[in-house]
């Protein structure tokens, strides 16, 4: 599995209980604010899991600027490649 897909899968697995959703309801086109009404604490929860899982530093504000799960997964994958 490609790194981006691993990151996306981990984001979905992490976000589902945070937002009270079934993982099957979430996907690459899920929007943090529009679909999930994400708050700052929700972003931090997701970032912390990804940081631990992929051993990468993820700055909060640039991560939060991503609108969809796919954009966020691309962003984190790029950080891992640096």
Buried (B, 14 or more C-beta within 10 A) or exposed (E): EEBBEBBBEBBBEBBBEBBEBEEEBBEBEBBBEEBBEBEEEBBEBBBEBBBEBBEBEBEEEEBBEBBBBBBBBBBBBEBBEE
